[in-house]
Amino acid sequence: QELDHIVGGTPVLVQAAELVTDFSSEKTLRSFLLKRYARTAVGIRASGEWVFAVFEGRFYGILGGMSMNELAYLMLQLG
C-alpha cells in the first residue's frame, strides 16, 4: 500500500490519563529521554479534541527544549 503521508513517534507519554514511566518496550535511547531537545507531541483528549504541542530546542546558544518527562507532564496537564 502506498502512503502519501506518514508520521512516527516514540515514546507514548500518557495512556489512560496516567503518565507512562517505563519506556523499555519502545527501546528509546536514555539520552533522548533525559536531555532537553526540541519536541513535538500530539494527544487526544477524552472529548475527542486534539492537542498539539511544539517546543523550540536550542536557540541563540541558549539551551531550550524539554526533557521527555517534562513533556509528558505537560501533556497530562493539557488533558
C-alpha positions as CSV (number, residue, x, y, z in Angstrom):
1,Q,0.0,0.0,0.0
2,E,1.3,3.5,-0.9
3,L,1.1,6.3,1.7
4,D,1.1,10.0,0.9
5,H,2.0,11.0,4.4
6,I,3.2,9.2,7.5
7,V,4.4,10.3,10.9
8,G,6.1,8.3,13.6
9,G,6.8,9.0,17.2
10,T,8.2,7.5,20.3
11,P,7.6,7.1,23.2
12,V,3.9,7.1,24.3
13,L,3.9,9.6,27.2
14,V,0.4,9.4,28.7
15,Q,-2.0,6.4,28.5
16,A,-5.4,6.2,30.2
17,A,-4.8,9.5,31.9
18,E,-1.6,8.2,33.6
19,L,2.0,9.1,33.0
20,V,3.9,6.3,31.3
21,T,7.2,5.8,33.1
22,D,8.5,2.6,31.6
23,F,9.8,3.2,28.1
24,S,11.8,-0.1,27.8
25,S,9.3,-1.7,25.4
26,E,9.9,1.1,22.9
27,K,13.7,0.8,23.2
28,T,14.1,4.6,23.3
29,L,17.6,5.9,24.0
30,R,18.1,7.1,27.5
31,S,19.8,10.3,26.4
32,F,16.8,11.1,24.1
33,L,14.5,10.8,27.1
34,L,16.6,12.8,29.6
35,K,18.2,15.6,27.6
36,R,16.3,18.7,26.6
37,Y,15.5,18.8,22.8
38,A,13.0,20.4,20.5
39,R,9.9,18.3,21.0
40,T,6.5,17.8,19.3
41,A,3.7,15.9,20.9
42,V,0.1,15.1,19.8
43,G,-2.6,13.9,22.1
44,I,-6.3,13.3,22.0
45,R,-8.5,14.3,25.0
46,A,-11.4,12.2,26.3
47,S,-13.7,14.6,24.4
48,G,-12.1,13.7,21.1
49,E,-10.4,17.1,20.9
50,W,-6.8,17.0,19.6
51,V,-3.9,18.7,21.4
52,F,-0.7,19.7,19.6
53,A,2.4,20.9,21.5
54,V,5.6,22.1,19.8
55,F,8.7,23.3,21.7
56,E,11.8,25.0,20.4
57,G,15.1,23.4,21.1
58,R,18.4,25.2,21.1
59,F,18.2,28.8,20.0
60,Y,20.8,31.6,20.1
61,G,23.2,29.5,22.1
62,I,20.7,29.1,25.0
63,L,19.6,25.7,25.9
64,G,15.8,25.3,25.4
65,G,13.6,22.4,24.7
66,M,12.1,19.9,27.1
67,S,13.0,16.5,28.6
68,M,10.6,13.7,27.8
69,N,9.4,13.7,31.5
70,E,8.6,17.5,31.3
71,L,6.7,17.0,28.0
72,A,4.8,14.0,29.4
73,Y,3.7,16.0,32.5
74,L,2.6,18.9,30.3
75,M,0.6,16.6,28.1
76,L,-1.1,15.1,31.2
77,Q,-1.9,18.6,32.4
78,L,-3.4,19.5,29.0
79,G,-5.7,16.5,29.2
